[in-house]
Amino acid sequence: MSRSGSHSHRVRRWCLIAAVVAVWVQQVEGVWPLPQQLHQSADRDCLSPQRFSFTYGRDSAAQTGCSVLDAAFKRYFSIIFPDFTTLSENVLQYMWSEPQPFVVSVSVKTRGCDGYPDEDSDESYMLSVSEGQAVLRSVSVWGALRGLESLMLVINSSTEIVDFPRFAFRGLLLDTSRHYLPLYAILKTLDAMAYSKLNVFHWHIVDDPSFPYQSRTFPDLSNKGAFHPFTHIYTQSDVIRVIEHARMRGIRVVPEFDSPGHTQSWGKGQPGLLTPCYKGSVPSGSFGPVDPTVDTTYKFMESLLKEVKFVFPDSYVHLGGDEVSFACWQSNPNVRKFMEKMGFGKDFTKLESFYMESIMNMTAALNKTSIVWQDVFDYHERPRSKYVVEVWKQGCYLCKMRRVTKAGLKVILAAPFYLDLPIPTHSWARYYNVRPLAFRGTDEQKKLVIGGEVAMWGEYVDATNLSPRLWPRACAAAERLWSNEEKTLNADLAFPRLKEFRCELLRRGIQAEPLFVGHCRHEYDGL
Amino acid sequence: MSRSGSHSHRVRRWCLIAAVVAVWVQQVEGVWPLPQQLHQSADRDCLSPQRFSFTYGRDSAAQTGCSVLDAAFKRYFSIIFPDFTTLSENVLQYMWSEPQPFVVSVSVKTRGCDGYPDEDSDESYMLSVSEGQAVLRSVSVWGALRGLESLMLVINSSTEIVDFPRFAFRGLLLDTSRHYLPLYAILKTLDAMAYSKLNVFHWHIVDDPSFPYQSRTFPDLSNKGAFHPFTHIYTQSDVIRVIEHARMRGIRVVPEFDSPGHTQSWGKGQPGLLTPCYKGSVPSGSFGPVDPTVDTTYKFMESLLKEVKFVFPDSYVHLGGDEVSFACWQSNPNVRKFMEKMGFGKDFTKLESFYMESIMNMTAALNKTSIVWQDVFDYHERPRSKYVVEVWKQGCYLCKMRRVTKAGLKVILAAPFYLDLPIPTHSWARYYNVRPLAFRGTDEQKKLVIGGEVAMWGEYVDATNLSPRLWPRACAAAERLWSNEEKTLNADLAFPRLKEFRCELLRRGIQAEPLFVGHCRHEYDGL
């Protein structure tokens, strides 16, 4: 028997064993989300954990000591060889009696290992997988992370990938006010976001029902406004942990402090902030939105926003501005007097615009970009300052995109990507009909569409059902936001790929629900 | 300070600590499902694990050594004192420097500790909780289990309960064919069933997509028909474990071997069982329902049913009989010849009835009661033998109940209790409109309505989303099947009680999803 024949026999033997002991990365039919360019050929040899290594290319600006990539190498090694640490030496020796080396060489052009991803981050990468090696090249460490993610899915076949995201902003909103989400649930969500190449965690951290953010400036906000002042809060160190966990995965953390509506919980720890509602000529005892007529409100907001700037490194802050009910303002004689003084007549949208503009100016003075819900734009279509509009209302969202971009503002599309309500599971397929740029407008306008966002509101969702409701549905939106639209228009074609990718998520411990009848090699067993 | 004053001070101190260390059973506003008679008064002292005990009453037929109750005492002690094993002796000593004793005395009239619950089991109980003691009396150990369950929710207030189920059959269907459910997921479901006083696990164990039941008589059925012959099967010992876990909780296990339709997976390991479909005058290569025209089919079914009788102790076997497509039978010349010979004309419902009657006779000869889906009754409303009909079709299910009971057959209502599809979470409220006896009929007819069943079909459900989709929705059905209908007609009144009960489920490790905005003291954290 020839040398090579004997070798190939050994390789087959190990592959067979590997299949049984499930050491091997699951064979998937493609990469999710679909790369811009992908060429794959025949499968290669199996990999041996003893001869496998990640290295930095010689010309790479980042080298050992690069926090983001060192940590990524550690994570991805475990994803490739999940059972490595539990296998006995005997078994390992038998499997790879003549192991073949495999080297993943990663080169980035710019260092930036200690920075944060932002709206201008270059996430492009080139990946070449061949016999014995993979070569990954990118401009930034964030691009390298995306490339490593793809590598996991193609590591056992010769592959050439040139890839970059279609949109820079690919967000996911979690609502930690309507139900409290334990830290673990947030970190796990960030893991799955990275697997899907989503890159913005929009943290809708507070709202009417509870104020779980523990503020250093205003500790009473959570002391009195959280569901529980010790167990149902995010401490400063919790927040730091979320931001660092996200950074390691190339994910931005954009906090939302939604006002002037959606602030009932704020009022408990900050007396005087909310508008007292009146019944006739006397206060009714209940409170409405933030009171936009008093100086103390703006002083409070300025202090809070200063803290937010200090705590959250991202250049964006979400200021909310949605769904403000005017009834309470209208009932309050001081507010009516203020309206008169300002010449607003009876148009309370002017009052809201006044308030929002004030806090957007504060935000700009802090060198941050404001995002607001579309309501703010709806009320005042000639913006005096630059802000980013998030389109969330159902109906003709494309018409709205057209108007917002025509006004010269950047826009994020959330409306068709809501997934908190339990519509039949296969509704992921709906995302394949969403075409964020399919409105009449100039090229300049189209460039103002910076991305989209899946929104997981919390009315019916907490840690018990968050994961299966998010995954794999959010993966479908992630693909539409990353990949070439023309190559990903068909949900039927996506179905088998998404089914495979969902099994891969399960293998990595993400509680992703099934799309339809079938099975995965690794089922979720809950413990 | 008086002695009693000092004592009450100590008690308050320990309660305060207990609240912080969460040793105490969560205070709930009521019992779920609502007992038939319930009187509660002021709260009593807190309990000390050192002075707490379960005992058998002197006059009890069951004493130490009673498997069902000994195991229940062990389980419920941990539910009352979940953190007992993790608290240091120091803390325990401080908390209960002067502990008060509390004794739960359980007396049952009939022993039966080693038996199985069945359709005639008496589940009634009487419970009296007062200072220092609880007295629980029941006819059977199964009633004692229900009483212990109620005790968990009222243990810290003086309470008198007289209770019994409205319906004897309170079922939950799991489908382990469309997706495989790991053993752990089934056992956990049985736990939650017991918490809700559901008492029949209807195990839809096989179907078209896979045959996970490992048969001792026909091992090829799972070898070739399961998703995987080793990992995605239920071995004999798995099945025994499920049955014993269920028995310990007073739950019957009714297996379903659905035929002649829904049997595609059977055909893989049992060649010749299914009808070859024809295209014109030649076999098309695909197969239809079980072939009811050949002797080998009946021999096979008899062997299989003999095994089922041996493995599953319950007196009921579900034989399916639903959704048989006649197209394949019609295409097959041998079937057409058989129809002619039997004088069935072109009426294939007669052929199905012929088949079902044959296997129901086999089942009767094995001393088992057949349950079948309503289709079997629909096709032949004058039953020649006694069987139990399960009504599942939407539409006027009450009309069907009337017809079935008029024909003298027992009936189980499933139609309005489906919960596999992700209809908005609060749809549990719909169950409060279901009135299984609200059809015109005699008292005799009403007595034939033996209960109802929630059905969790598996198209979109596996271990990743089973629990949050089941719970707490199934609890609502459980209440309607256990409690007095007139006292539980209002979903709005049930809402705060169900919210509390859902928190209690969370505390016990059941991944029950939220009903609406809010929080529980113990949130689910997934690990």
Interface residues (C-beta under 8 A of the other chain):
Chain A: R178 H179 Y180 P182 Y184 A185 K188 P209 S210 F227 H228 T231 H232 L421 P422 I423 P424 T425 H426 G458 E459 Y460 V461 D462 A463 T464 N465 S467 P468 R469 L506 Q511 A512 E513 P514 L515 F516 V517 G518 H519 R521 E523 Y524 D525 G526 L527
Chain B: R178 H179 Y180 P182 Y184 A185 K188 P209 S210 F227 H228 T231 H232 L421 P422 I423 P424 T425 H426 G458 E459 Y460 V461 D462 A463 T464 N465 S467 P468 R469 L506 Q511 A512 E513 P514 L515 F516 V517 G518 H519 R521 E523 Y524 D525 G526 L527
